[in-house]
Amino acid sequence: MTLLSPRTAVLVGALGLLIEILAILPPVDEAAETNATMHYSQHGVLFTGGLLMGLALRDLLVAGRR
């Protein structure tokens, strides 16, 4: 299993954070309240952002222990 370089891991984590922030902005959140498909898509986007941040944190922790 190959790990991301620390720089790439930070960028992936920042991308995940940006995705999370964009998904909960008021215009997107209001649209998700009125449309069921948008609501469940928002859940998927939040999951994806969390997954990216988790992968980045894992790789940073492993790189820090070396």
All heavy atoms as TSV, in Angstrom:
chain	resi	resn	atom	element	x	y	z
A	1	MET	N	N	0.842	-1.168	0.000
A	1	MET	CA	C	0.000	0.000	0.000
A	1	MET	C	C	0.894	1.240	0.000
A	1	MET	O	O	1.793	1.372	0.818
A	1	MET	CB	C	-0.881	-0.019	1.249
A	1	MET	CG	C	-1.721	1.212	1.399
A	1	MET	SD	S	-2.918	1.088	2.722
A	1	MET	CE	C	-1.944	1.574	4.107
A	2	THR	N	N	0.662	2.129	-0.921
A	2	THR	CA	C	1.448	3.354	-0.980
A	2	THR	C	C	0.680	4.479	-0.310
A	2	THR	O	O	-0.547	4.569	-0.382
A	2	THR	CB	C	1.742	3.742	-2.445
A	2	THR	OG1	O	0.520	3.966	-3.107
A	2	THR	CG2	C	2.528	2.656	-3.147
A	3	LEU	N	N	1.424	5.320	0.339
A	3	LEU	CA	C	0.844	6.469	1.024
A	3	LEU	C	C	1.047	7.720	0.189
A	3	LEU	O	O	1.955	7.790	-0.642
A	3	LEU	CB	C	1.498	6.659	2.390
A	3	LEU	CG	C	1.346	5.509	3.383
A	3	LEU	CD1	C	2.148	5.801	4.633
A	3	LEU	CD2	C	-0.105	5.302	3.726
A	4	LEU	N	N	0.232	8.698	0.454
A	4	LEU	CA	C	0.401	9.995	-0.196
A	4	LEU	C	C	1.586	10.705	0.438
A	4	LEU	O	O	1.872	10.525	1.620
A	4	LEU	CB	C	-0.854	10.847	0.000
A	4	LEU	CG	C	-2.163	10.295	-0.557
A	4	LEU	CD1	C	-3.326	11.178	-0.113
A	4	LEU	CD2	C	-2.114	10.207	-2.057
A	5	SER	N	N	2.265	11.519	-0.344
A	5	SER	CA	C	3.319	12.338	0.244
A	5	SER	C	C	2.655	13.330	1.196
A	5	SER	O	O	1.465	13.638	1.056
A	5	SER	CB	C	4.091	13.071	-0.852
A	5	SER	OG	O	3.273	14.062	-1.446
A	6	PRO	N	N	3.390	13.856	2.172
A	6	PRO	CA	C	2.775	14.794	3.118
A	6	PRO	C	C	2.134	16.001	2.430
A	6	PRO	O	O	1.043	16.430	2.823
A	6	PRO	CB	C	3.943	15.218	4.005
A	6	PRO	CG	C	4.860	14.036	3.991
A	6	PRO	CD	C	4.749	13.488	2.588
A	7	ARG	N	N	2.776	16.530	1.410
A	7	ARG	CA	C	2.212	17.689	0.710
A	7	ARG	C	C	0.893	17.315	0.023
A	7	ARG	O	O	-0.095	18.038	0.109
A	7	ARG	CB	C	3.191	18.222	-0.315
A	7	ARG	CG	C	2.579	19.327	-1.172
A	7	ARG	CD	C	3.555	19.862	-2.153
A	7	ARG	NE	N	4.342	20.859	-1.439
A	7	ARG	CZ	C	5.379	21.484	-1.951
A	7	ARG	NH1	N	5.788	21.191	-3.163
A	7	ARG	NH2	N	6.030	22.382	-1.259
A	8	THR	N	N	0.869	16.160	-0.631
A	8	THR	CA	C	-0.344	15.712	-1.303
A	8	THR	C	C	-1.444	15.417	-0.286
A	8	THR	O	O	-2.611	15.729	-0.521
A	8	THR	CB	C	-0.056	14.467	-2.149
A	8	THR	OG1	O	1.007	14.751	-3.055
A	8	THR	CG2	C	-1.274	14.033	-2.929
A	9	ALA	N	N	-1.068	14.839	0.849
A	9	ALA	CA	C	-2.058	14.539	1.883
A	9	ALA	C	C	-2.700	15.819	2.411
A	9	ALA	O	O	-3.908	15.865	2.629
A	9	ALA	CB	C	-1.403	13.760	3.017
A	10	VAL	N	N	-1.912	16.853	2.605
A	10	VAL	CA	C	-2.467	18.133	3.072
A	10	VAL	C	C	-3.408	18.708	2.017
A	10	VAL	O	O	-4.487	19.221	2.346
A	10	VAL	CB	C	-1.333	19.130	3.426
A	10	VAL	CG1	C	-1.890	20.528	3.655
A	10	VAL	CG2	C	-0.581	18.651	4.652
A	11	LEU	N	N	-3.030	18.622	0.758
A	11	LEU	CA	C	-3.889	19.128	-0.309
A	11	LEU	C	C	-5.194	18.332	-0.404
A	11	LEU	O	O	-6.267	18.917	-0.597
A	11	LEU	CB	C	-3.152	19.104	-1.644
A	11	LEU	CG	C	-2.009	20.107	-1.783
A	11	LEU	CD1	C	-1.274	19.885	-3.101
A	11	LEU	CD2	C	-2.520	21.522	-1.683
A	12	VAL	N	N	-5.125	17.019	-0.255
A	12	VAL	CA	C	-6.327	16.192	-0.290
A	12	VAL	C	C	-7.224	16.520	0.906
A	12	VAL	O	O	-8.443	16.630	0.773
A	12	VAL	CB	C	-5.962	14.692	-0.321
A	12	VAL	CG1	C	-7.170	13.810	-0.055
A	12	VAL	CG2	C	-5.329	14.342	-1.646
A	13	GLY	N	N	-6.622	16.708	2.073
A	13	GLY	CA	C	-7.398	17.087	3.253
A	13	GLY	C	C	-8.055	18.445	3.085
A	13	GLY	O	O	-9.215	18.639	3.470
A	14	ALA	N	N	-7.337	19.391	2.489
A	14	ALA	CA	C	-7.903	20.718	2.245
A	14	ALA	C	C	-9.041	20.642	1.227
A	14	ALA	O	O	-10.059	21.335	1.370
A	14	ALA	CB	C	-6.817	21.669	1.755
A	15	LEU	N	N	-8.895	19.793	0.223
A	15	LEU	CA	C	-9.967	19.601	-0.749
A	15	LEU	C	C	-11.206	19.021	-0.072
A	15	LEU	O	O	-12.329	19.464	-0.326
A	15	LEU	CB	C	-9.501	18.684	-1.880
A	15	LEU	CG	C	-10.556	18.318	-2.916
A	15	LEU	CD1	C	-10.978	19.560	-3.703
A	15	LEU	CD2	C	-10.020	17.250	-3.841
A	16	GLY	N	N	-11.011	18.055	0.804
A	16	GLY	CA	C	-12.130	17.481	1.548
A	16	GLY	C	C	-12.828	18.515	2.409
A	16	GLY	O	O	-14.061	18.573	2.466
A	17	LEU	N	N	-12.054	19.370	3.070
A	17	LEU	CA	C	-12.630	20.436	3.886
A	17	LEU	C	C	-13.407	21.425	3.027
A	17	LEU	O	O	-14.515	21.843	3.384
A	17	LEU	CB	C	-11.532	21.153	4.668
A	17	LEU	CG	C	-11.993	22.285	5.578
A	17	LEU	CD1	C	-12.903	21.750	6.673
A	17	LEU	CD2	C	-10.788	22.990	6.167
A	18	LEU	N	N	-12.860	21.777	1.878
A	18	LEU	CA	C	-13.542	22.702	0.976
A	18	LEU	C	C	-14.868	22.114	0.487
A	18	LEU	O	O	-15.895	22.814	0.443
A	18	LEU	CB	C	-12.640	23.037	-0.217
A	18	LEU	CG	C	-13.227	23.986	-1.258
A	18	LEU	CD1	C	-13.464	25.361	-0.637
A	18	LEU	CD2	C	-12.312	24.073	-2.450
A	19	ILE	N	N	-14.870	20.838	0.158
A	19	ILE	CA	C	-16.091	20.169	-0.277
A	19	ILE	C	C	-17.135	20.207	0.838
A	19	ILE	O	O	-18.314	20.484	0.598
A	19	ILE	CB	C	-15.784	18.718	-0.706
A	19	ILE	CG1	C	-15.030	18.705	-2.024
A	19	ILE	CG2	C	-17.055	17.893	-0.807
A	19	ILE	CD1	C	-14.531	17.328	-2.411
A	20	GLU	N	N	-16.709	19.950	2.074
A	20	GLU	CA	C	-17.631	19.977	3.210
A	20	GLU	C	C	-18.222	21.373	3.401
A	20	GLU	O	O	-19.422	21.517	3.625
A	20	GLU	CB	C	-16.900	19.556	4.487
A	20	GLU	CG	C	-16.389	18.155	4.463
A	20	GLU	CD	C	-17.268	17.195	5.202
A	20	GLU	OE1	O	-18.135	17.641	5.965
A	20	GLU	OE2	O	-17.081	15.987	5.018
A	21	ILE	N	N	-17.387	22.387	3.313
A	21	ILE	CA	C	-17.860	23.763	3.506
A	21	ILE	C	C	-18.839	24.147	2.407
A	21	ILE	O	O	-19.890	24.736	2.680
A	21	ILE	CB	C	-16.666	24.739	3.566
A	21	ILE	CG1	C	-15.893	24.520	4.865
A	21	ILE	CG2	C	-17.137	26.185	3.464
A	21	ILE	CD1	C	-14.580	25.263	4.943
A	22	LEU	N	N	-18.509	23.821	1.168
A	22	LEU	CA	C	-19.410	24.158	0.066
A	22	LEU	C	C	-20.751	23.450	0.191
A	22	LEU	O	O	-21.787	23.997	-0.198
A	22	LEU	CB	C	-18.751	23.817	-1.271
A	22	LEU	CG	C	-17.564	24.685	-1.681
A	22	LEU	CD1	C	-16.943	24.152	-2.971
A	22	LEU	CD2	C	-17.967	26.131	-1.832
A	23	ALA	N	N	-20.747	22.237	0.738
A	23	ALA	CA	C	-21.984	21.468	0.843
A	23	ALA	C	C	-22.940	22.014	1.891
A	23	ALA	O	O	-24.136	21.739	1.836
A	23	ALA	CB	C	-21.667	20.013	1.151
A	24	ILE	N	N	-22.421	22.797	2.846
A	24	ILE	CA	C	-23.306	23.318	3.893
A	24	ILE	C	C	-23.528	24.817	3.784
A	24	ILE	O	O	-24.107	25.413	4.688
A	24	ILE	CB	C	-22.795	22.942	5.302
A	24	ILE	CG1	C	-21.417	23.532	5.562
A	24	ILE	CG2	C	-22.798	21.443	5.501
A	24	ILE	CD1	C	-20.954	23.407	6.997
A	25	LEU	N	N	-23.093	25.431	2.685
A	25	LEU	CA	C	-23.376	26.844	2.479
A	25	LEU	C	C	-24.892	27.049	2.394
A	25	LEU	O	O	-25.620	26.176	1.918
A	25	LEU	CB	C	-22.708	27.346	1.209
A	25	LEU	CG	C	-21.210	27.585	1.289
A	25	LEU	CD1	C	-20.666	27.975	-0.079
A	25	LEU	CD2	C	-20.870	28.650	2.306
A	26	PRO	N	N	-25.387	28.192	2.841
A	26	PRO	CA	C	-26.841	28.416	2.868
A	26	PRO	C	C	-27.573	28.160	1.548
A	26	PRO	O	O	-28.626	27.508	1.574
A	26	PRO	CB	C	-26.963	29.872	3.314
A	26	PRO	CG	C	-25.758	30.098	4.150
A	26	PRO	CD	C	-24.671	29.287	3.496
A	27	PRO	N	N	-27.074	28.605	0.383
A	27	PRO	CA	C	-27.841	28.318	-0.838
A	27	PRO	C	C	-27.974	26.818	-1.127
A	27	PRO	O	O	-29.040	26.343	-1.538
A	27	PRO	CB	C	-27.053	29.004	-1.950
A	27	PRO	CG	C	-26.178	29.988	-1.287
A	27	PRO	CD	C	-25.932	29.481	0.090
A	28	VAL	N	N	-26.919	26.081	-0.896
A	28	VAL	CA	C	-26.955	24.637	-1.137
A	28	VAL	C	C	-27.835	23.959	-0.094
A	28	VAL	O	O	-28.636	23.073	-0.417
A	28	VAL	CB	C	-25.526	24.044	-1.112
A	28	VAL	CG1	C	-25.557	22.537	-1.280
A	28	VAL	CG2	C	-24.662	24.690	-2.181
A	29	ASP	N	N	-27.718	24.387	1.156
A	29	ASP	CA	C	-28.513	23.793	2.220
A	29	ASP	C	C	-30.001	24.059	2.023
A	29	ASP	O	O	-30.833	23.180	2.248
A	29	ASP	CB	C	-28.038	24.326	3.566
A	29	ASP	CG	C	-28.445	23.433	4.715
A	29	ASP	OD1	O	-28.444	22.204	4.535
A	29	ASP	OD2	O	-28.762	23.970	5.797
A	30	GLU	N	N	-30.345	25.269	1.597
A	30	GLU	CA	C	-31.749	25.590	1.338
A	30	GLU	C	C	-32.296	24.780	0.163
A	30	GLU	O	O	-33.443	24.328	0.194
A	30	GLU	CB	C	-31.906	27.081	1.076
A	30	GLU	CG	C	-31.691	27.926	2.313
A	30	GLU	CD	C	-31.593	29.407	2.014
A	30	GLU	OE1	O	-31.774	29.807	0.851
A	30	GLU	OE2	O	-31.320	30.165	2.966
A	31	ALA	N	N	-31.477	24.591	-0.854
A	31	ALA	CA	C	-31.910	23.775	-1.988
A	31	ALA	C	C	-32.111	22.321	-1.562
A	31	ALA	O	O	-33.024	21.648	-2.040
A	31	ALA	CB	C	-30.889	23.860	-3.120
A	32	ALA	N	N	-31.265	21.856	-0.655
A	32	ALA	CA	C	-31.385	20.478	-0.179
A	32	ALA	C	C	-32.639	20.282	0.665
A	32	ALA	O	O	-33.168	19.175	0.740
A	32	ALA	CB	C	-30.151	20.093	0.618
A	33	GLU	N	N	-33.114	21.347	1.305
A	33	GLU	CA	C	-34.329	21.238	2.108
A	33	GLU	C	C	-35.577	21.100	1.241
A	33	GLU	O	O	-36.585	20.554	1.688
A	33	GLU	CB	C	-34.470	22.458	3.012
A	33	GLU	CG	C	-33.476	22.496	4.145
A	33	GLU	CD	C	-33.606	23.745	4.995
A	33	GLU	OE1	O	-34.548	24.530	4.776
A	33	GLU	OE2	O	-32.757	23.934	5.869
A	34	THR	N	N	-35.534	21.584	0.015
A	34	THR	CA	C	-36.717	21.573	-0.833
A	34	THR	C	C	-36.752	20.410	-1.821
A	34	THR	O	O	-37.779	20.167	-2.423
A	34	THR	CB	C	-36.818	22.882	-1.631
A	34	THR	OG1	O	-35.660	23.017	-2.460
A	34	THR	CG2	C	-36.911	24.086	-0.704
A	35	ASN	N	N	-35.642	19.701	-1.976
A	35	ASN	CA	C	-35.563	18.642	-2.979
A	35	ASN	C	C	-34.929	17.405	-2.335
A	35	ASN	O	O	-33.796	17.453	-1.856
A	35	ASN	CB	C	-34.720	19.142	-4.153
A	35	ASN	CG	C	-34.678	18.172	-5.300
A	35	ASN	OD1	O	-35.016	17.012	-5.165
A	35	ASN	ND2	N	-34.245	18.665	-6.442
A	36	ALA	N	N	-35.650	16.297	-2.345
A	36	ALA	CA	C	-35.159	15.079	-1.699
A	36	ALA	C	C	-33.893	14.551	-2.369
A	36	ALA	O	O	-32.968	14.091	-1.686
A	36	ALA	CB	C	-36.239	14.008	-1.708
A	37	THR	N	N	-33.825	14.624	-3.687
A	37	THR	CA	C	-32.638	14.139	-4.389
A	37	THR	C	C	-31.412	14.969	-4.006
A	37	THR	O	O	-30.335	14.417	-3.759
A	37	THR	CB	C	-32.858	14.194	-5.908
A	37	THR	OG1	O	-34.001	13.408	-6.230
A	37	THR	CG2	C	-31.646	13.668	-6.650
A	38	MET	N	N	-31.595	16.263	-3.944
A	38	MET	CA	C	-30.496	17.148	-3.546
A	38	MET	C	C	-30.082	16.873	-2.097
A	38	MET	O	O	-28.899	16.910	-1.765
A	38	MET	CB	C	-30.943	18.603	-3.713
A	38	MET	CG	C	-29.900	19.604	-3.403
A	38	MET	SD	S	-28.773	19.750	-4.776
A	38	MET	CE	C	-27.934	21.235	-4.318
A	39	HIS	N	N	-31.052	16.551	-1.263
A	39	HIS	CA	C	-30.762	16.264	0.143
A	39	HIS	C	C	-29.858	15.035	0.268
A	39	HIS	O	O	-28.852	15.068	0.975
A	39	HIS	CB	C	-32.079	16.042	0.900
A	39	HIS	CG	C	-31.890	15.644	2.323
A	39	HIS	ND1	N	-31.632	16.553	3.317
A	39	HIS	CD2	C	-31.913	14.424	2.921
A	39	HIS	CE1	C	-31.503	15.908	4.466
A	39	HIS	NE2	N	-31.666	14.616	4.253
A	40	TYR	N	N	-30.221	13.969	-0.427
A	40	TYR	CA	C	-29.420	12.753	-0.336
A	40	TYR	C	C	-28.082	12.904	-1.065
A	40	TYR	O	O	-27.077	12.315	-0.650
A	40	TYR	CB	C	-30.205	11.555	-0.846
A	40	TYR	CG	C	-31.344	11.220	0.094
A	40	TYR	CD1	C	-32.666	11.366	-0.313
A	40	TYR	CD2	C	-31.093	10.798	1.383
A	40	TYR	CE1	C	-33.704	11.086	0.561
A	40	TYR	CE2	C	-32.121	10.517	2.261
A	40	TYR	CZ	C	-33.424	10.662	1.851
A	40	TYR	OH	O	-34.457	10.396	2.713
A	41	SER	N	N	-28.051	13.722	-2.092
A	41	SER	CA	C	-26.777	14.021	-2.751
A	41	SER	C	C	-25.865	14.793	-1.817
A	41	SER	O	O	-24.646	14.580	-1.798
A	41	SER	CB	C	-27.015	14.831	-4.022
A	41	SER	OG	O	-27.747	14.079	-4.955
A	42	GLN	N	N	-26.453	15.684	-1.025
A	42	GLN	CA	C	-25.660	16.434	-0.041
A	42	GLN	C	C	-25.036	15.480	0.978
A	42	GLN	O	O	-23.880	15.649	1.357
A	42	GLN	CB	C	-26.544	17.462	0.656
A	42	GLN	CG	C	-25.797	18.359	1.609
A	42	GLN	CD	C	-26.713	19.315	2.348
A	42	GLN	OE1	O	-27.880	19.013	2.597
A	42	GLN	NE2	N	-26.193	20.473	2.695
A	43	HIS	N	N	-25.786	14.465	1.391
A	43	HIS	CA	C	-25.224	13.462	2.297
A	43	HIS	C	C	-24.025	12.766	1.653
A	43	HIS	O	O	-23.013	12.522	2.314
A	43	HIS	CB	C	-26.282	12.419	2.673
A	43	HIS	CG	C	-27.236	12.864	3.712
A	43	HIS	ND1	N	-26.969	12.814	5.051
A	43	HIS	CD2	C	-28.479	13.389	3.595
A	43	HIS	CE1	C	-28.004	13.277	5.723
A	43	HIS	NE2	N	-28.936	13.640	4.857
A	44	GLY	N	N	-24.138	12.435	0.379
A	44	GLY	CA	C	-23.034	11.785	-0.321
A	44	GLY	C	C	-21.818	12.680	-0.434
A	44	GLY	O	O	-20.677	12.225	-0.276
A	45	VAL	N	N	-22.041	13.961	-0.675
A	45	VAL	CA	C	-20.929	14.915	-0.772
A	45	VAL	C	C	-20.250	15.063	0.582
A	45	VAL	O	O	-19.015	15.094	0.666
A	45	VAL	CB	C	-21.431	16.272	-1.313
A	45	VAL	CG1	C	-20.383	17.348	-1.169
A	45	VAL	CG2	C	-21.863	16.135	-2.765
A	46	LEU	N	N	-21.029	15.132	1.644
A	46	LEU	CA	C	-20.440	15.239	2.983
A	46	LEU	C	C	-19.646	13.977	3.331
A	46	LEU	O	O	-18.571	14.061	3.932
A	46	LEU	CB	C	-21.533	15.489	4.024
A	46	LEU	CG	C	-22.182	16.860	3.961
A	46	LEU	CD1	C	-23.376	16.923	4.894
A	46	LEU	CD2	C	-21.197	17.955	4.284
A	47	PHE	N	N	-20.151	12.828	2.945
A	47	PHE	CA	C	-19.426	11.581	3.180
A	47	PHE	C	C	-18.104	11.586	2.420
A	47	PHE	O	O	-17.062	11.211	2.968
A	47	PHE	CB	C	-20.277	10.383	2.758
A	47	PHE	CG	C	-19.546	9.076	2.833
A	47	PHE	CD1	C	-19.362	8.455	4.049
A	47	PHE	CD2	C	-19.024	8.493	1.693
A	47	PHE	CE1	C	-18.674	7.250	4.133
A	47	PHE	CE2	C	-18.342	7.300	1.765
A	47	PHE	CZ	C	-18.168	6.670	2.986
A	48	THR	N	N	-18.141	12.019	1.169
A	48	THR	CA	C	-16.928	12.049	0.352
A	48	THR	C	C	-15.891	12.999	0.936
A	48	THR	O	O	-14.698	12.672	0.991
A	48	THR	CB	C	-17.275	12.457	-1.093
A	48	THR	OG1	O	-18.246	11.541	-1.606
A	48	THR	CG2	C	-16.048	12.464	-1.980
A	49	GLY	N	N	-16.328	14.166	1.381
A	49	GLY	CA	C	-15.404	15.111	2.003
A	49	GLY	C	C	-14.772	14.535	3.259
A	49	GLY	O	O	-13.578	14.673	3.493
A	50	GLY	N	N	-15.576	13.873	4.078
A	50	GLY	CA	C	-15.050	13.245	5.286
A	50	GLY	C	C	-14.079	12.119	4.976
A	50	GLY	O	O	-13.074	11.940	5.665
A	51	LEU	N	N	-14.389	11.363	3.933
A	51	LEU	CA	C	-13.505	10.279	3.513
A	51	LEU	C	C	-12.148	10.827	3.071
A	51	LEU	O	O	-11.097	10.294	3.444
A	51	LEU	CB	C	-14.160	9.483	2.397
A	51	LEU	CG	C	-13.439	8.246	1.902
A	51	LEU	CD1	C	-13.428	7.181	2.992
A	51	LEU	CD2	C	-14.119	7.710	0.658
A	52	LEU	N	N	-12.162	11.902	2.290
A	52	LEU	CA	C	-10.904	12.505	1.837
A	52	LEU	C	C	-10.085	13.020	3.018
A	52	LEU	O	O	-8.865	12.828	3.077
A	52	LEU	CB	C	-11.181	13.646	0.858
A	52	LEU	CG	C	-11.685	13.248	-0.525
A	52	LEU	CD1	C	-12.065	14.491	-1.329
A	52	LEU	CD2	C	-10.643	12.440	-1.261
A	53	MET	N	N	-10.743	13.673	3.966
A	53	MET	CA	C	-10.018	14.166	5.139
A	53	MET	C	C	-9.470	13.019	5.972
A	53	MET	O	O	-8.348	13.091	6.487
A	53	MET	CB	C	-10.924	15.053	5.990
A	53	MET	CG	C	-11.198	16.387	5.354
A	53	MET	SD	S	-11.998	17.572	6.432
A	53	MET	CE	C	-13.617	16.856	6.570
A	54	GLY	N	N	-10.227	11.941	6.098
A	54	GLY	CA	C	-9.754	10.786	6.850
A	54	GLY	C	C	-8.546	10.123	6.210
A	54	GLY	O	O	-7.592	9.751	6.896
A	55	LEU	N	N	-8.569	9.981	4.897
A	55	LEU	CA	C	-7.410	9.409	4.195
A	55	LEU	C	C	-6.174	10.291	4.370
A	55	LEU	O	O	-5.067	9.793	4.593
A	55	LEU	CB	C	-7.721	9.237	2.715
A	55	LEU	CG	C	-8.725	8.153	2.355
A	55	LEU	CD1	C	-9.072	8.224	0.867
A	55	LEU	CD2	C	-8.187	6.793	2.708
A	56	ALA	N	N	-6.385	11.592	4.267
A	56	ALA	CA	C	-5.255	12.509	4.414
A	56	ALA	C	C	-4.682	12.442	5.829
A	56	ALA	O	O	-3.455	12.383	6.004
A	56	ALA	CB	C	-5.704	13.927	4.092
A	57	LEU	N	N	-5.549	12.414	6.833
A	57	LEU	CA	C	-5.063	12.332	8.211
A	57	LEU	C	C	-4.335	11.027	8.481
A	57	LEU	O	O	-3.306	11.009	9.158
A	57	LEU	CB	C	-6.226	12.499	9.186
A	57	LEU	CG	C	-6.777	13.907	9.314
A	57	LEU	CD1	C	-8.037	13.903	10.162
A	57	LEU	CD2	C	-5.736	14.844	9.904
A	58	ARG	N	N	-4.859	9.932	7.937
A	58	ARG	CA	C	-4.195	8.642	8.112
A	58	ARG	C	C	-2.781	8.681	7.545
A	58	ARG	O	O	-1.817	8.282	8.199
A	58	ARG	CB	C	-4.986	7.548	7.422
A	58	ARG	CG	C	-4.329	6.171	7.550
A	58	ARG	CD	C	-4.733	5.216	6.485
A	58	ARG	NE	N	-4.319	5.712	5.166
A	58	ARG	CZ	C	-4.592	5.097	4.037
A	58	ARG	NH1	N	-5.305	4.011	4.047
A	58	ARG	NH2	N	-4.184	5.589	2.889
A	59	ASP	N	N	-2.644	9.194	6.328
A	59	ASP	CA	C	-1.335	9.236	5.699
A	59	ASP	C	C	-0.383	10.177	6.426
A	59	ASP	O	O	0.809	9.900	6.527
A	59	ASP	CB	C	-1.464	9.629	4.229
A	59	ASP	CG	C	-2.077	8.519	3.392
A	59	ASP	OD1	O	-2.315	7.418	3.936
A	59	ASP	OD2	O	-2.327	8.751	2.202
A	60	LEU	N	N	-0.901	11.285	6.925
A	60	LEU	CA	C	-0.048	12.199	7.690
A	60	LEU	C	C	0.413	11.582	9.004
A	60	LEU	O	O	1.562	11.757	9.413
A	60	LEU	CB	C	-0.763	13.527	7.933
A	60	LEU	CG	C	-0.914	14.427	6.717
A	60	LEU	CD1	C	-1.830	15.596	7.045
A	60	LEU	CD2	C	0.439	14.932	6.235
A	61	LEU	N	N	-0.473	10.855	9.671
A	61	LEU	CA	C	-0.081	10.187	10.917
A	61	LEU	C	C	0.969	9.123	10.664
A	61	LEU	O	O	1.945	9.001	11.415
A	61	LEU	CB	C	-1.295	9.585	11.599
A	61	LEU	CG	C	-2.227	10.567	12.305
A	61	LEU	CD1	C	-3.499	9.851	12.770
A	61	LEU	CD2	C	-1.522	11.192	13.480
A	62	VAL	N	N	0.787	8.325	9.637
A	62	VAL	CA	C	1.749	7.264	9.323
A	62	VAL	C	C	3.087	7.876	8.919
A	62	VAL	O	O	4.151	7.404	9.335
A	62	VAL	CB	C	1.204	6.330	8.220
A	62	VAL	CG1	C	2.278	5.396	7.707
A	62	VAL	CG2	C	0.019	5.551	8.745
A	63	ALA	N	N	3.054	8.956	8.126
A	63	ALA	CA	C	4.306	9.607	7.712
A	63	ALA	C	C	5.022	10.222	8.915
A	63	ALA	O	O	6.258	10.238	8.972
A	63	ALA	CB	C	4.015	10.676	6.675
A	64	GLY	N	N	4.265	10.702	9.890
A	64	GLY	CA	C	4.873	11.291	11.081
A	64	GLY	C	C	5.507	10.278	11.998
A	64	GLY	O	O	6.398	10.601	12.790
A	65	ARG	N	N	5.110	9.029	11.922
A	65	ARG	CA	C	5.667	7.973	12.796
A	65	ARG	C	C	6.939	7.374	12.227
A	65	ARG	O	O	7.622	6.629	12.911
A	65	ARG	CB	C	4.639	6.873	12.988
A	65	ARG	CG	C	3.484	7.320	13.829
A	65	ARG	CD	C	2.532	6.192	14.060
A	65	ARG	NE	N	1.393	6.671	14.830
A	65	ARG	CZ	C	0.292	5.990	15.012
A	65	ARG	NH1	N	0.166	4.790	14.460
A	65	ARG	NH2	N	-0.695	6.484	15.713
A	66	ARG	N	N	7.241	7.656	10.966
A	66	ARG	CA	C	8.452	7.084	10.361
A	66	ARG	C	C	9.683	7.740	10.869
A	66	ARG	O	O	9.860	8.813	11.142
A	66	ARG	CB	C	8.396	7.230	8.847
A	66	ARG	CG	C	7.390	6.337	8.226
A	66	ARG	CD	C	7.490	6.460	6.750
A	66	ARG	NE	N	6.379	5.785	6.098
A	66	ARG	CZ	C	6.198	5.776	4.803
A	66	ARG	NH1	N	7.037	6.397	4.024
A	66	ARG	NH2	N	5.184	5.154	4.294
